[in-house]
Amino acid sequence: MAQINFLSLFFLTFNVIAMAKTTPLSSSSTTTTTNINKTYNNFIKTSCNNTTYPTVCLTSLLPYATVVKLNRLRLVKKSLSVTLKYASATQSTISNLAKAKNISKGNAAVLKDCIEDIQDSIGEIKDSLNALSNLKSSKNKKFVISNAQTWTSAAITDEYSCTDGISDEDVSPAVKKKIRNGILRIARMSSNALYLLNHLKY
């Protein structure tokens, strides 16, 4: 009889533990997580509202809300790194266009200049990110931010140099449209990053 009671107690305890492991998170825990994510999303939305291109800012940064959280420096760095990602992709697209067999010499020359502009822009965005990576440890934070602003501004200039070059030359409409759309997106993202950088207080 004692053995039967012991086995019953054992299986009862096992079932309780198993049920505890499979029980979903409490509604209060889920609500807390939802509220935190909402706070992070609102931080991105509020930060993007006054940028030069709010919609571009929101679509490019909202997916990183839980990474950025409420950190303004992290927001600026993420804005620059996302711009860098798009710039690299656009450079690859333009490079592929330049390698097309049926492209004219005139179009190829314009594309080559544009690729160089984007390469310069990519280097300058990287320089801006490198400068900001030393911000916390720097004794002269204003100087670091100023350098990052200079690099980001230079990147914007190079990006628009590409579109200006395309406008000045007799480039086929299809090529012009494809390049312009990509470059303008990068330039707008860079402008937003510069705005956020200009309002970074340390």
C-alpha positions as CSV (number, residue, x, y, z in Angstrom):
1,M,0.0,0.0,0.0
2,A,2.8,2.4,0.9
3,Q,4.5,1.5,-2.4
4,I,1.3,2.4,-4.3
5,N,1.0,5.8,-2.5
6,F,4.6,6.5,-3.2
7,L,4.1,5.9,-7.0
8,S,1.0,8.0,-7.0
9,L,2.8,10.9,-5.3
10,F,5.7,10.5,-7.8
11,F,3.5,10.7,-10.9
12,L,1.5,13.6,-9.4
13,T,4.6,15.6,-8.8
14,F,5.9,14.8,-12.3
15,N,2.7,16.0,-13.9
16,V,2.7,19.2,-11.9
17,I,6.3,20.0,-13.0
18,A,5.5,19.1,-16.6
19,M,2.4,21.4,-16.6
20,A,4.5,24.2,-15.1
21,K,7.1,23.9,-17.9
22,T,4.4,24.0,-20.7
23,T,2.3,26.8,-19.1
24,P,2.6,30.0,-21.3
25,L,4.0,33.3,-20.0
26,S,1.5,35.2,-17.8
27,S,-0.5,37.9,-19.5
28,S,1.3,40.5,-17.3
29,S,4.7,39.5,-18.6
30,T,3.5,39.6,-22.2
31,T,1.9,43.0,-21.7
32,T,5.1,44.3,-20.2
33,T,7.1,43.2,-23.2
34,T,4.6,44.7,-25.6
35,N,4.7,48.0,-23.7
36,I,8.5,48.1,-23.8
37,N,8.5,47.4,-27.5
38,K,5.9,50.2,-28.0
39,T,8.1,52.6,-26.1
40,Y,11.1,51.8,-28.3
41,N,9.0,52.2,-31.4
42,N,7.7,55.5,-30.2
43,F,11.3,56.7,-29.6
44,I,12.1,55.9,-33.3
45,K,8.9,57.6,-34.5
46,T,9.5,60.7,-32.4
47,S,13.1,60.9,-33.5
48,C,12.2,60.6,-37.1
49,N,9.4,63.1,-37.1
50,N,11.6,66.2,-37.5
51,T,14.2,64.7,-39.9
52,T,14.4,66.0,-43.4
53,Y,12.8,62.8,-44.8
54,P,10.6,61.3,-42.0
55,T,9.1,58.5,-44.0
56,V,12.5,57.2,-45.2
57,C,13.8,57.6,-41.6
58,L,10.9,55.6,-40.2
59,T,11.0,52.7,-42.7
60,S,14.8,52.3,-42.4
61,L,15.1,52.5,-38.6
62,L,11.9,51.1,-37.2
63,P,13.0,47.5,-37.7
64,Y,15.9,48.2,-35.3
65,A,13.8,49.7,-32.5
66,T,14.6,46.9,-30.0
67,V,18.3,47.3,-30.8
68,V,18.4,51.1,-30.5
69,K,16.1,51.2,-27.5
70,L,16.2,54.7,-26.1
71,N,19.9,55.4,-26.9
72,R,20.4,58.4,-29.1
73,L,24.0,57.5,-30.0
74,R,23.0,54.0,-31.0
75,L,20.2,55.6,-33.1
76,V,22.7,57.8,-35.0
77,K,25.1,54.9,-35.5
78,K,22.4,52.6,-36.7
79,S,21.2,55.3,-39.1
80,L,24.7,55.5,-40.6
81,S,25.2,51.8,-40.7
82,V,21.9,51.2,-42.5
83,T,22.8,54.0,-45.0
84,L,26.2,52.3,-45.5
85,K,24.4,49.0,-46.3
86,Y,22.2,50.6,-48.9
87,A,25.1,52.5,-50.4
88,S,27.1,49.3,-50.9
89,A,24.1,47.7,-52.5
90,T,23.6,50.6,-54.8
91,Q,27.3,50.6,-55.8
92,S,27.0,46.9,-56.8
93,T,23.9,47.7,-58.9
94,I,25.7,50.5,-60.7
95,S,28.8,48.4,-61.2
96,N,26.6,45.7,-62.8
97,L,25.1,48.3,-65.1
98,A,28.5,49.5,-66.1
99,K,29.6,46.0,-67.1
100,A,26.6,45.4,-69.4
101,K,27.7,44.4,-72.9
102,N,25.2,46.7,-74.7
103,I,26.1,49.9,-72.8
104,S,27.4,52.9,-74.7
105,K,30.8,54.4,-74.0
106,G,29.1,57.6,-72.8
107,N,26.9,55.8,-70.3
108,A,29.9,53.7,-69.2
109,A,31.9,56.8,-68.4
110,V,29.1,58.4,-66.4
111,L,28.6,55.3,-64.5
112,K,32.3,55.0,-63.7
113,D,32.3,58.5,-62.3
114,C,29.2,57.7,-60.3
115,I,30.8,54.6,-58.8
116,E,33.7,56.6,-57.7
117,D,31.4,59.1,-56.0
118,I,29.6,56.3,-54.2
119,Q,32.9,54.7,-53.1
120,D,33.9,58.1,-51.7
121,S,30.6,58.3,-49.9
122,I,31.0,54.8,-48.5
123,G,34.4,55.7,-47.1
124,E,33.1,58.9,-45.5
125,I,30.2,57.1,-43.8
126,K,32.7,54.6,-42.5
127,D,34.9,57.4,-41.2
128,S,31.9,58.9,-39.5
129,L,31.0,55.6,-37.8
130,N,34.7,55.2,-36.7
131,A,34.7,58.6,-35.2
132,L,31.5,57.9,-33.2
133,S,32.9,54.6,-32.0
134,N,35.4,56.6,-29.9
135,L,32.9,59.1,-28.6
136,K,32.3,57.6,-25.2
137,S,36.0,57.4,-24.3
138,S,36.9,60.7,-25.8
139,K,37.7,63.7,-23.6
140,N,36.6,66.1,-26.4
141,K,33.2,64.8,-27.4
142,K,32.2,67.9,-29.3
143,F,35.3,67.5,-31.5
144,V,34.4,63.9,-32.3
145,I,30.8,64.8,-33.2
146,S,32.1,67.6,-35.3
147,N,34.3,65.2,-37.3
148,A,31.4,62.8,-37.7
149,Q,29.3,65.7,-39.0
150,T,32.0,66.7,-41.5
151,W,32.3,63.2,-42.8
152,T,28.6,62.7,-43.2
153,S,28.1,66.0,-44.9
154,A,30.9,65.1,-47.3
155,A,29.1,61.8,-48.1
156,I,26.0,63.7,-49.0
157,T,27.9,65.9,-51.4
158,D,29.4,62.9,-53.1
159,E,26.1,61.2,-53.4
160,Y,24.5,64.3,-55.1
161,S,27.6,64.6,-57.3
162,C,26.6,61.3,-58.9
163,T,23.0,62.5,-59.7
164,D,24.4,65.8,-61.0
165,G,26.8,64.0,-63.3
166,I,23.9,61.9,-64.7
167,S,21.8,65.0,-65.3
168,D,24.6,66.8,-67.2
169,E,25.3,63.9,-69.6
170,D,23.2,62.2,-72.3
171,V,22.4,59.1,-70.3
172,S,19.6,56.7,-71.4
173,P,16.4,57.3,-69.4
174,A,16.3,53.7,-68.1
175,V,19.8,53.9,-66.7
176,K,19.2,57.4,-65.4
177,K,16.0,56.3,-63.5
178,K,17.6,53.2,-62.0
179,I,20.6,55.1,-60.7
180,R,18.7,58.2,-59.6
181,N,16.2,56.2,-57.4
182,G,19.1,54.4,-55.6
183,I,21.2,57.5,-55.1
184,L,18.4,59.7,-53.9
185,R,17.4,57.1,-51.3
186,I,21.0,57.0,-50.0
187,A,21.3,60.8,-50.0
188,R,18.0,61.1,-48.0
189,M,19.1,58.5,-45.5
190,S,22.4,60.3,-45.1
191,S,20.6,63.6,-44.6
192,N,18.5,62.0,-41.9
193,A,21.6,60.6,-40.3
194,L,23.2,64.1,-40.3
195,Y,20.1,65.6,-38.8
196,L,20.1,63.0,-35.9
197,L,23.9,63.6,-35.6
198,N,23.4,67.4,-35.4
199,H,20.9,66.8,-32.5
200,L,23.1,64.4,-30.6
201,K,24.0,65.9,-27.2
202,Y,26.8,64.6,-25.1
